């Protein structure tokens, strides 16, 4: 049975997978049709996401995914540093079962890097931080980190992060290795460097050039050299999204809206 929480979670997952770009309009009627539920239930889900800073609403545009400013980007990364570094600093020695779960997660990241599903890769890289909080056993912190990770994913899409997925995965591996050795101080240092590297990949000059995104989008297309597994995103200046024939895949949120 569809609930407002189910709808909200699917939207957040689509954002983490970079299948919903910043500024994407979220029509109540469209979502109600997709989830086979009432508009009241959809409105409840969107209201929840608005309170969490993931979507917003205006009289003219209706509901849409937020488009963070550079100032908001800096604030989001600062908040993540406080949460994630504090989480590691106060972490007791990690339990074997939790360590196994983290290792499994980074192995799935590595497997995703070898494939063509950009959405799965993006989701797993962002979800590592949520997984770490879950392994500690703090559900509230995990939910908070999921929201902040979704917001920083939107920031990366909007400002065209050049951060390499392979580098991000390798940094996750080193963090898990430090935790396995019981070296929380090193794990905290590695996490700080990781977040710095992700933020450093943002193009800060975008705000100085209001035509930057449109200019990038209108660059000549290289015909005959593209990967058949991806197509230009609706927004985001050249970012790609995975193409799939599976109607059950959450990609449909980005395809339809």
HELIX and SHEET records of a PDB file:
HELIX    1   1 UNK A    4  UNK A   16  1                                  13    
HELIX    2   2 UNK A   28  UNK A   35  1                                   8    
HELIX    3   3 UNK A   39  UNK A   51  1                                  13    
HELIX    4   4 UNK A   70  UNK A   89  1                                  20    
HELIX    5   5 UNK A   96  UNK A  114  1                                  19    
HELIX    6   6 UNK A  118  UNK A  136  1                                  19    
HELIX    7   7 UNK A  139  UNK A  158  1                                  20    
HELIX    8   8 UNK A  165  UNK A  180  1                                  16    
HELIX    9   9 UNK A  184  UNK A  200  1                                  17    
HELIX   10  10 UNK A  204  UNK A  208  5                                   5    
HELIX   11  11 UNK A  212  UNK A  217  1                                   6    
HELIX   12  12 UNK A  252  UNK A  256  1                                   5    
SHEET    1   A 2 UNK A  55  UNK A  58  0                                        
SHEET    2   A 2 UNK A  62  UNK A  65 -1                                        
SHEET    1   B 2 UNK A 230  UNK A 232  0                                        
SHEET    2   B 2 UNK A 240  UNK A 242 -1                                        
END                                                                             
